[in-house]
Amino acid sequence: MPAAPALDEVVPAVRAGGGRAAALVEPGDDLQAELLHRHQRQVPRPEAEGLHVPQVAGASRAVAGGDRRDPPDGRKPRPRDQRGGGGGLRVPPVRPVTSWFTSWPESAPGGLDPKVKAALEAQGPAPDYRSQGPALVRSNFNALAAMVPKPQERLAAVENGEIVPGLRVRLYRPEGEGPFPTCLFFHGGGWVVGDLESHDHVCRSLASRGGAVVVNVDYRLAPEHRHPTALDDCRTALRWVESHAKDLEGDASRISVCGDSAGGHLAAALAIRVRDEGGPRIASQLLIYPVTDRNFETVSYREYASGFGLTRANMQWFWDCYYPSAELDSTVAPLRTKDLKGLPPATVITAEYDVLRDEGEAYARRLHKEGVAVRGTRFLGMNHGFIRLAAVYPQADRALTDLAVALRG
C-alpha cells in the first residue's frame, strides 16, 4: 500500500459559513441576481405540527416496531414530541422506520417546507441533462455548489492527498486525541457530477460533530468511467484506510461508509461486496437518500417525477451514463440482492419529496427483515439534496447530527 498522503494543503480549522438562506437548485439554471436574492430571504416556518428537539440532538428515541402499518382504528400516526433541555430547533416531525418506528408517515402537515417551496419556485423547471451533456451539467453543478453557504465547524486539519495514481482523497481530522472512528464518504451526483469540493462542508460537519476522521473519496465519474469503476475506487479507498488507520489517527475496527444519493448507492454496494469478499470489515453504513434500484415506477418516482428538484428523466439519464445494461446484480441494485444477512448496521435517511424515497425505505425494510440493525428517518417537507444545506434548513442540520451520533457508535 502507498504511504499516507503528505499534507499538501491545510484548510483553516474553522471555515466561516454565512447565515444566508440559500437553496440547492438544479444544474443548468441561470445564476441570476434575482434567484440569489430570493434564496437569501428567510422564509418563516409554521409553528404548528413542529417537533421540538435540542440543537445537538441525538437520534430520535422510539419503541421497537415492525413493518409499515397504521393504528388499528385507521388514524394516521401522530408525531412524537422529543424534548430536551436547552435551546431547540423547530423541525418537521421525523419518524424512523423498522427497528424504531412502526411506519413511515404518509405526508407532512402543510406539504413542502416553505423554504424548499420558495427555492423550487425560484429555479423554475429543471433542465434536461440528456440534452445538456456531462460537461455542461458538471460545470453548472460546480458553480451552484460553490454558492451553498457553509456552516462553521471546528477541525484540527484538512489534508489533500492521492492514495493511488488518479485517486484523490481529502482527509478531515477532528480536534482531540485519537484513535477516532473513521468514515469513508462518497459524494452524490448521479455518478456523473460532484467532487471533493461539492460535499466538503458535509464532510466537515461529520468529522467535527462525529469526532471522526473522514476520508472524502474523489472516485472516477461516468460516463467516461462506467460501472464498476467507481465501486472499485471506493473499495481501493476502504482497503487503504484500513491499512493506514493508525497513521490517520483512526480506529481500524470502527470504519464506516457514508454517502448521499449515488454516493449512498456506492456505500451500500460496497458493504455487500466486501461482505461477500470477506473484508475489510465495515462497522456501519450511513445511507442518505440512497439509490438502491433501477425502478422508475415506484410511487415516489410517479408522484415527484418533476417539479421537486431531481427529476425522473434526469435520474434515468444518470443511470444510462453509469450502467446502461438492463442486467442488474447486487453491486448495481442493492435492493435486488438475494441475501442481506450479515451486513453492517445501517442508518437510512430519506426525503419526503424525492423520487428516490421509496427505494431507500424499501432497502431499510429489507435490511431489517433480514436481521440487520436499522435506523430509518424520513425528513418531512424536504426534497432531494437537502443534506447539503445545513446552513439553510434546520432539518439538514438535524440529519447531520443524527449521522454524527451514528458515527460515534
Legacy VTK file of the C-alpha trace (Angstrom):
# vtk DataFile Version 3.0
C-alpha trace
ASCII
DATASET POLYDATA
POINTS 409 float
0.000 0.000 0.000
1.236 3.519 -0.682
2.254 5.645 2.271
-0.216 8.027 3.829
-0.597 11.162 1.732
1.622 14.069 2.621
-0.001 17.288 3.668
-0.133 19.486 0.594
-2.922 21.781 1.681
-4.134 22.792 5.098
-7.519 24.435 5.275
-8.192 26.668 8.314
-9.716 24.735 11.167
-12.748 26.974 11.344
-14.275 27.804 7.997
-16.682 30.699 8.054
-20.063 29.957 6.588
-22.564 32.737 6.096
-26.019 32.585 7.513
-27.652 33.332 4.184
-30.704 31.410 3.233
-29.974 29.577 0.017
-31.377 26.604 -1.778
-29.881 23.916 -3.939
-31.081 24.418 -7.482
-30.760 22.183 -10.463
-27.628 22.376 -12.641
-28.313 24.410 -15.703
-30.236 27.250 -14.083
-29.052 30.783 -14.784
-27.265 32.237 -11.774
-29.255 35.436 -11.765
-29.162 38.048 -9.061
-32.898 37.702 -8.591
-32.529 33.991 -7.888
-29.886 34.679 -5.267
-31.998 37.417 -3.729
-34.988 35.151 -3.379
-32.886 32.359 -1.896
-31.293 34.691 0.626
-34.590 35.666 2.227
-35.520 33.770 5.353
-38.978 32.249 4.961
-40.863 31.975 8.283
-41.596 28.396 9.299
-45.015 27.399 10.619
-45.030 26.631 14.325
-47.930 24.198 14.168
-47.173 20.498 13.973
-43.475 21.083 14.611
-41.216 18.857 16.659
-39.042 20.423 19.351
-35.580 18.866 19.549
-32.314 20.052 21.116
-29.835 21.707 18.793
-27.375 18.914 19.451
-29.955 16.183 19.381
-29.101 12.541 19.139
-31.162 10.041 17.217
-34.885 10.037 17.919
-35.984 7.625 20.609
-38.948 5.404 19.896
-40.365 1.965 20.547
-39.368 -1.076 18.558
-41.617 -1.751 15.624
-42.014 -3.811 12.525
-43.250 -3.301 9.004
-45.246 -0.300 7.852
-48.727 -0.111 9.358
-51.277 2.387 10.634
-53.022 2.180 14.030
-55.904 -0.334 14.178
-58.544 2.402 14.254
-57.322 3.778 10.934
-55.920 7.030 12.320
-52.566 8.182 10.969
-49.664 8.009 13.435
-49.130 11.262 15.302
-45.638 12.767 15.547
-43.877 12.113 18.806
-42.684 15.089 20.840
-38.999 14.606 21.634
-37.974 17.221 24.185
-34.630 18.052 25.676
-33.070 20.771 27.755
-31.601 23.968 26.409
-32.349 25.769 23.179
-34.045 23.926 20.400
-34.836 23.889 16.708
-38.296 23.619 15.239
-38.204 20.907 12.606
-40.934 18.853 10.944
-41.833 15.523 12.533
-39.218 12.901 11.771
-40.089 9.268 12.090
-37.681 6.333 11.962
-38.766 3.026 10.465
-38.139 -0.692 11.058
-36.418 -1.320 14.378
-37.522 2.013 15.855
-40.908 3.007 14.477
-43.849 1.100 13.112
-44.380 3.186 9.994
-43.231 5.933 7.704
-45.607 8.918 7.851
-47.791 9.442 4.821
-47.202 13.175 4.361
-46.052 16.328 6.088
-48.515 18.796 7.615
-48.572 21.664 5.156
-46.694 19.805 2.430
-43.349 21.132 1.235
-41.250 23.114 3.669
-41.735 26.833 2.842
-38.033 27.325 2.092
-37.981 24.339 -0.239
-41.116 25.570 -1.961
-39.642 29.059 -2.443
-36.451 27.616 -3.903
-38.332 25.398 -6.341
-40.478 28.305 -7.480
-37.401 30.466 -7.968
-35.498 27.924 -10.014
-38.308 27.076 -12.403
-38.442 23.870 -14.469
-35.454 21.558 -14.165
-33.163 21.398 -17.203
-32.885 18.285 -19.348
-29.483 16.776 -18.562
-29.595 14.450 -21.541
-29.675 17.390 -23.949
-27.008 19.287 -21.999
-24.440 16.502 -21.722
-21.983 15.705 -18.905
-19.609 18.649 -19.387
-22.278 21.335 -19.081
-24.108 19.555 -16.268
-20.855 19.352 -14.301
-19.966 22.976 -14.922
-23.343 24.201 -13.740
-23.395 21.841 -10.768
-19.976 23.018 -9.599
-20.963 26.669 -9.941
-24.070 26.126 -7.867
-22.249 24.019 -5.279
-19.853 26.911 -4.709
-22.831 29.119 -3.788
-24.023 26.889 -0.945
-23.427 28.603 2.429
-21.015 26.682 4.625
-21.749 26.082 8.315
-18.924 26.668 10.775
-17.177 23.535 12.015
-14.032 23.172 14.107
-11.386 20.739 12.847
-7.740 20.067 13.617
-6.693 19.804 9.968
-7.831 19.091 6.441
-5.421 17.412 4.025
-5.493 16.567 0.331
-3.702 13.510 -0.989
-3.570 10.798 -3.652
-3.669 7.246 -2.337
-3.010 5.615 -5.709
-2.337 7.313 -9.046
-5.504 9.074 -10.132
-7.498 8.518 -6.929
-7.615 11.645 -4.794
-8.958 11.936 -1.267
-9.415 14.686 1.274
-8.840 13.854 4.929
-10.618 15.649 7.770
-9.205 15.252 11.292
-11.238 16.266 14.343
-9.850 18.034 17.363
-8.679 15.896 20.258
-6.683 12.714 20.553
-7.308 9.533 18.591
-7.848 6.860 17.703
-11.053 8.204 16.187
-13.885 6.419 14.418
-13.242 6.635 10.684
-15.665 7.291 7.857
-15.276 6.989 4.096
-17.559 9.458 2.350
-18.770 9.014 -1.234
-20.387 12.114 -2.732
-23.656 12.153 -4.629
-24.251 13.464 -8.123
-25.693 10.592 -10.127
-22.222 9.038 -10.566
-21.680 11.825 -13.146
-21.133 15.063 -11.203
-19.618 16.024 -7.857
-16.113 16.061 -6.441
-14.154 16.829 -3.282
-15.488 20.386 -3.211
-19.193 19.711 -3.742
-19.624 17.912 -0.410
-16.708 19.415 1.503
-18.956 21.045 4.106
-20.868 17.796 4.685
-17.600 16.014 5.440
-16.503 18.828 7.751
-19.729 18.517 9.707
-19.425 14.747 10.045
-15.805 14.990 11.188
-16.404 17.776 13.689
-19.696 16.591 15.153
-18.877 12.905 14.996
-15.335 13.235 16.332
-14.291 11.133 13.358
-11.600 11.022 10.713
-13.485 11.462 7.444
-11.987 10.434 4.106
-13.749 12.109 1.172
-13.174 9.946 -1.921
-12.949 11.515 -5.393
-13.968 8.394 -7.319
-13.943 8.390 -11.113
-17.123 9.530 -12.826
-19.414 8.180 -15.537
-19.937 8.091 -18.457
-16.175 8.200 -19.028
-15.798 5.514 -16.360
-18.817 3.233 -16.151
-19.626 0.633 -13.514
-17.767 -0.913 -11.733
-15.007 1.739 -11.839
-16.477 3.976 -9.124
-17.145 0.984 -6.875
-13.613 -0.299 -7.459
-12.248 3.102 -6.427
-14.323 3.007 -3.252
-13.042 -0.462 -2.402
-9.456 0.690 -3.006
-10.033 3.588 -0.629
-11.502 1.273 2.018
-8.522 -1.067 1.879
-6.141 1.875 2.054
-7.889 3.359 5.081
-7.865 0.024 6.880
-4.119 -0.351 6.245
-3.314 3.239 7.262
-5.810 3.760 10.070
-3.090 4.212 12.678
-1.283 6.826 10.574
-4.579 8.680 10.183
-5.276 8.548 13.947
-8.240 6.376 13.071
-9.599 3.167 14.530
-9.467 0.284 12.045
-12.227 -1.505 13.964
-14.622 1.425 13.528
-14.644 2.184 9.800
-17.982 3.338 8.416
-19.082 4.139 4.882
-21.366 7.059 4.114
-22.802 8.679 1.015
-25.724 10.608 -0.366
-27.779 9.627 -3.416
-25.377 7.903 -5.852
-22.810 8.007 -3.055
-25.281 6.183 -0.833
-25.617 3.610 -3.599
-21.839 3.124 -3.628
-21.741 2.814 0.162
-24.489 0.166 0.168
-22.980 -1.728 -2.762
-19.527 -1.646 -1.167
-20.885 -3.078 2.081
-22.370 -6.003 0.140
-19.240 -6.522 -1.927
-16.758 -6.643 0.946
-19.080 -8.888 2.954
-19.018 -11.350 0.068
-15.249 -10.972 -0.350
-14.530 -11.480 3.348
-13.407 -7.954 4.195
-12.345 -5.345 5.023
-14.920 -5.158 7.786
-17.287 -2.185 7.791
-18.665 -1.096 11.169
-21.727 0.742 9.859
-23.280 2.160 6.702
-24.831 5.624 6.629
-27.092 5.972 3.598
-28.562 9.371 2.723
-31.482 9.097 0.248
-29.588 6.267 -1.462
-30.112 4.849 -4.934
-30.860 1.158 -4.390
-32.656 0.045 -7.548
-33.250 0.895 -11.186
-37.019 1.072 -10.998
-38.691 4.242 -12.222
-42.229 3.059 -11.430
-42.300 3.449 -7.649
-44.913 5.699 -6.079
-42.332 8.374 -5.296
-40.995 8.302 -8.864
-44.505 8.751 -10.232
-45.653 11.407 -7.774
-42.472 13.515 -7.829
-41.350 12.898 -11.408
-40.909 16.626 -11.998
-41.194 19.879 -10.119
-39.365 18.789 -6.967
-35.689 19.148 -7.935
-34.278 15.818 -9.058
-36.500 14.598 -11.895
-37.338 11.130 -13.095
-35.971 11.903 -16.577
-32.652 13.149 -15.222
-32.338 10.138 -12.938
-32.877 7.891 -15.962
-30.074 9.746 -17.730
-27.770 9.273 -14.746
-28.432 5.534 -14.858
-27.782 5.417 -18.608
-24.438 7.114 -18.041
-23.431 4.823 -15.196
-24.872 1.448 -16.169
-26.835 1.269 -19.441
-27.358 -2.507 -19.273
-30.710 -3.922 -18.149
-28.994 -6.799 -16.308
-28.723 -5.869 -12.634
-26.791 -7.522 -9.831
-26.148 -6.698 -6.170
-23.344 -4.266 -6.977
-25.698 -2.276 -9.214
-29.044 -2.667 -7.431
-28.548 -3.387 -3.701
-32.314 -3.749 -3.206
-32.286 -6.786 -5.506
-29.589 -8.577 -3.533
-30.914 -12.013 -2.597
-29.248 -12.155 0.821
-28.669 -9.091 3.011
-27.789 -11.011 6.161
-24.524 -10.125 7.838
-24.359 -6.568 6.541
-23.267 -3.781 8.911
-25.825 -1.773 10.895
-27.445 0.906 8.762
-28.708 4.441 9.162
-31.040 5.343 6.288
-32.222 8.908 5.688
-34.852 9.768 3.092
-36.643 12.937 1.984
-40.407 13.041 1.579
-40.491 14.809 -1.811
-37.792 12.781 -3.537
-38.030 10.302 -6.398
-35.569 8.083 -4.500
-37.628 7.973 -1.312
-39.388 4.648 -1.809
-36.344 2.620 -2.836
-34.357 3.907 0.144
-37.141 2.998 2.543
-37.662 -0.364 0.851
-33.978 -1.118 1.374
-34.266 -0.222 5.058
-37.159 -2.647 5.415
-35.281 -5.402 3.612
-32.283 -4.947 5.894
-34.473 -5.078 8.984
-36.348 -8.133 7.739
-33.055 -9.977 7.333
-31.778 -9.162 10.801
-29.658 -6.080 10.180
-29.952 -3.305 12.776
-31.503 -0.323 11.015
-32.413 3.202 11.910
-34.501 4.969 9.270
-35.716 8.552 9.187
-37.865 10.284 6.608
-37.482 14.066 6.752
-40.873 15.534 6.025
-41.227 18.539 3.763
-37.735 18.047 2.321
-36.662 17.239 -1.229
-33.607 15.590 -2.742
-30.259 17.149 -1.823
-31.343 18.814 1.410
-28.429 17.396 3.435
-26.071 19.834 1.710
-27.958 22.846 3.052
-27.439 22.646 6.808
-26.870 26.407 6.933
-30.360 26.877 5.494
-32.569 24.010 6.658
-32.758 23.032 10.353
-33.759 19.580 9.117
-30.401 19.157 7.372
-28.580 20.298 10.489
-30.537 17.731 12.483
-29.789 14.992 9.947
-26.049 15.686 10.118
-26.162 15.491 13.899
-28.009 12.166 13.715
-25.346 10.840 11.346
-22.606 12.069 13.661
-24.195 10.197 16.553
-24.241 7.047 14.429
-20.563 7.536 13.594
-19.634 7.694 17.245
-21.315 4.341 17.720
LINES 1 410
409 0 1 2 3 4 5 6 7 8 9 10 11 12 13 14 15 16 17 18 19 20 21 22 23 24 25 26 27 28 29 30 31 32 33 34 35 36 37 38 39 40 41 42 43 44 45 46 47 48 49 50 51 52 53 54 55 56 57 58 59 60 61 62 63 64 65 66 67 68 69 70 71 72 73 74 75 76 77 78 79 80 81 82 83 84 85 86 87 88 89 90 91 92 93 94 95 96 97 98 99 100 101 102 103 104 105 106 107 108 109 110 111 112 113 114 115 116 117 118 119 120 121 122 123 124 125 126 127 128 129 130 131 132 133 134 135 136 137 138 139 140 141 142 143 144 145 146 147 148 149 150 151 152 153 154 155 156 157 158 159 160 161 162 163 164 165 166 167 168 169 170 171 172 173 174 175 176 177 178 179 180 181 182 183 184 185 186 187 188 189 190 191 192 193 194 195 196 197 198 199 200 201 202 203 204 205 206 207 208 209 210 211 212 213 214 215 216 217 218 219 220 221 222 223 224 225 226 227 228 229 230 231 232 233 234 235 236 237 238 239 240 241 242 243 244 245 246 247 248 249 250 251 252 253 254 255 256 257 258 259 260 261 262 263 264 265 266 267 268 269 270 271 272 273 274 275 276 277 278 279 280 281 282 283 284 285 286 287 288 289 290 291 292 293 294 295 296 297 298 299 300 301 302 303 304 305 306 307 308 309 310 311 312 313 314 315 316 317 318 319 320 321 322 323 324 325 326 327 328 329 330 331 332 333 334 335 336 337 338 339 340 341 342 343 344 345 346 347 348 349 350 351 352 353 354 355 356 357 358 359 360 361 362 363 364 365 366 367 368 369 370 371 372 373 374 375 376 377 378 379 380 381 382 383 384 385 386 387 388 389 390 391 392 393 394 395 396 397 398 399 400 401 402 403 404 405 406 407 408
